[in-house]
Amino acid sequence: MARIPLISGNWKMNLNHFEAIQLVQKLSYELSGHDFGQVEVSLHPPYTDLRSIQTVIDADRMGFELGAQNCHTEASGAFTGEISPAMLAKLDVGYVIVGHSERRALFAESNEDVALKASAVFAYEMTPIVCVGETLQERESGQAANIVEAQVVGSLKSVTSQQLGDVVIAYEPVWAIGTGATASADDAQEMCAHIRTVVASIRKEASESVRIQYGGSVNPSNSTELMTMPDIDGALVGGASLQSDSFARIVNFKEA
């Protein structure tokens, strides 16, 4: 089954809405002529930028998918400071990142939390990008495969078997996020293949369609080698997505 690569820009806590509009407009110019049917692109700005970016994408008929960086599990309620999936859906958000390592490490999100969020995202007809990945200590102790397998199984346990094939899984080794260090293409492929095997153990048909991204200091210099690996179906890009030229070069990895 042909899987369309998905390149996602995670802007994290960067760019006010004026800066975000500028970046999207520059990126649209850089990618003029890009075939979004061949390589899909999602942009994940901070919550305060979502409405502005939605308006720009719609007004100029850009091919980008709007994404969010996180959400709550409930549709509404007394959860001060939280954003519900229902609110995101009303802004035409297509993808929601759940379980990013920064959420797991800094905000103590468990696999159970991530599973509930993934299910909530699907309930509002959006697609979750479920993040998994090991720490340096876990890799050096030889536990990386077991840790990632447990995260995949635990983070998808609330997803139905029918939904499983539509999930996007982002493998981000924690030791490579924002450090400049990147897993070798072979190491990244090995883990992404392992993730696909884990999904197959849950539902074989889903493993053929599920898209698996690699994330962790992805840049224009390493993106082509990473993206041409058989089990890597895109990238979750952090710092390099904040510059239109570098992100455009990653999106255009097929032309490199």
PyMOL commands that set and color helices and strands:
alter all, ss='L'
color gray80, all
select helices_A, chain A and resi 17-30+47-59+85-90+101-106+111-123+136-140+144-155+161-164+174-176+185-202+204-209+223-227+239-242+244-251+253-255
alter helices_A, ss='H'
color red, helices_A
select strands_A, chain A and resi 6-10+40-44+65-68+93-98+127-132+168-171+211-215+234-237
alter strands_A, ss='S'
color yellow, strands_A
deselect
rebuild
show_as cartoon
